[in-house]
Amino acid sequence: MLCAESEKCLESAGLESREKFHNLLHEMAVCTREHFAKEEALLLARNYPMLVEHAEEHERFQVALADFLFSAMQGELDKIGVFRFLSEWWVRHILVSDLDCRSYLEVS
């Protein structure tokens, strides 16, 4: 849902599109913070050996997203940069790091 809405904003211009994109970034920040907390709690409970490193990746994501949000509040909304960042995150974290810990996240 967020991805589809973000793509619409990327294709659009104007103040309304910028505000919508900023709101989507904020919603993404809230959702990921909640998701990361749940994931890290589960990994901790399951004694995932790479938890510290995994949590550091989450922290770097949240810092980068906060930087994009801060820039957007200053009137500098880098839509292309956000999409590039999210694409790289998808490849590096979700398709590599999250797959590495998948067995610790699966319900037994």
N, C-alpha and C positions, 0 to 999 in steps of 0.2 A: 504494500500500500504506500509506504513512504517513498519507495523507489519510483513508483509510477507517478506520484504527485511531484516528486523532485524533477523527473524528466520533463513533465509539462512546464514547470517553472523555467527550466533551462532553455526551452524553445521559445519562451515568451519574454517580452521586454516590458519595461514600465514599472511604476511604483508598486502597483498591486502585486505583480509577479515577485518583486524584490521582497515585499512584506511576507508574502506566502512562503517564499523560500526560507526567509529568516525564521518564520514560525516552524517550518519543517525541520530546520537545523536544531531548534530548541527542543522539539518533540523527540528528535533522534537522540539528543543528549540525555534526556530524561529516561527514555526507553533503554538505552544502552547502559546507563548507570545501574538501573534496576536489574537488567539481564546479567551484567558482569558480576554484581553482588551475589546473585543466586548461583551463578556458575561457579564462582570462586568458593562459596560456602560448600557446595556439593563436592568440589575437588578437594577441599580441605578435609571434609568428612571421609572422603575415600582415599586419603593419603597420597594424592597425586605428587610425585617426586619433583615435578617441574613447576609447582604452583607459583613460586616467587617470580620466576621468569614470565610465566603466563600472565600473572597479575600486572607485572610491569608493562607488558604489551597493552593491556587494557588501559592502564594509566596514560600511556603515551597517546592512545587513541582519544581518550577524554580530553587531554591537554590540547591536542591538535583541533578537536572539534570546538573546544572553548575558544581557541584562537580565531577560528573561522567566525564564530558567533560574535566575538568582540569586534573583529574587523567589520562585520555586517552592521553592528550597532554604530560604528563610526562612518557608515556610508560606503564602505569598501567591500562589496559582496563579490567574491571570486567564485562564481558558479562552476567554471571549468576546473579550478583548483580543487574544489570540494569533490567533484565527480572523479577527478584523477586520484585524489586521496582515498576515497571510498573504494575505487576499483583496486588500487594497490593493497588496501586493507583486506579486501575480499580474497585476493590471491595469497598474500603473505600470512594472514592470521587465520581466516576461516578455513581455507583449503589446505593449510599446512599445520599450524599450531592446534587448531581445534580438532583436526583429524587425529593428531598425535595423542590427544587426551580423550578421545571418544570412548574408549573402553572403560574409563573411569566415570564417564557421565551416563553410560547406559544403565537402565534399570535392570537389576538382576532378579 
